[in-house]
Amino acid sequence: MKLNISNKTQRLLILSGVIGPVLFFTLLTILGLMWNGYNPMTTGMSEIGAVDSPFKDIMNYLGFSLYHRNIKKKGFLLLSLK
């Protein structure tokens, strides 16, 4: 099944696929360094967004929700499943 998407949309998808993970792991690294006592070797990265995390609001909005909302809004989620 061929999807009809414009060249602009294709470029945006490719750019999102490259930049998104870089921004996500940059945010994880910065927040992990700011959290005194956080050890990425013994603590999962999802703990940065957990209820008892000092950075839960930042991580949950910038790291998880904003990315998901953008994908859902643009309909890219359906494209990635095909």
C-alpha positions in Angstrom: 0.0 0.0 0.0 1.5 3.3 -1.1 1.0 6.4 1.1 0.5 9.7 -0.7 2.6 12.2 1.4 4.3 15.3 0.1 8.0 15.8 -0.1 7.7 18.4 2.7 6.1 15.8 5.0 8.7 13.2 4.1 11.5 15.6 5.0 9.7 16.5 8.2 9.4 12.8 9.1 13.0 12.1 8.4 14.2 15.2 10.3 12.0 14.2 13.3 13.4 10.7 13.3 16.9 12.1 13.5 16.5 15.1 15.8 13.8 13.6 18.2 16.0 10.9 19.7 19.0 13.3 20.1 16.8 15.8 21.9 15.3 13.1 24.1 18.6 11.7 25.2 20.0 15.2 25.7 17.2 16.0 28.0 17.7 12.7 29.8 21.4 13.4 30.3 20.9 17.0 31.5 18.1 16.0 34.0 20.1 13.0 35.1 23.1 15.2 35.9 21.0 17.7 37.7 19.3 15.1 39.9 21.7 14.5 42.9 21.9 10.7 43.5 20.6 9.6 40.1 22.7 6.8 38.7 21.9 5.7 35.1 23.6 2.4 35.7 21.2 1.4 38.5 18.2 3.5 37.9 16.0 3.3 34.8 15.5 6.4 32.6 11.8 6.3 33.3 12.5 7.2 36.9 13.3 10.8 35.8 9.6 11.1 35.0 8.3 9.2 38.0 6.1 10.6 40.7 8.9 11.1 43.3 11.3 12.7 40.8 12.3 16.3 41.2 12.1 16.8 37.4 8.9 14.8 36.7 7.0 17.7 35.2 9.8 18.7 32.9 10.5 15.1 31.7 6.8 14.2 31.3 6.0 17.3 29.3 9.2 17.8 27.2 10.4 14.2 27.1 7.2 12.3 26.7 3.9 14.3 26.2 5.1 16.9 23.8 6.6 14.3 21.4 3.5 12.1 21.6 1.1 15.0 21.1 3.0 16.2 18.0 3.0 12.7 16.5 -0.7 12.2 17.3 -1.7 15.7 16.0 0.1 15.3 12.7 -1.1 11.7 12.2 2.4 10.4 12.0 1.5 7.6 14.4 -0.6 6.0 11.7 2.2 6.4 9.2 4.7 4.7 11.4 2.4 1.7 12.0 2.1 0.9 8.3 
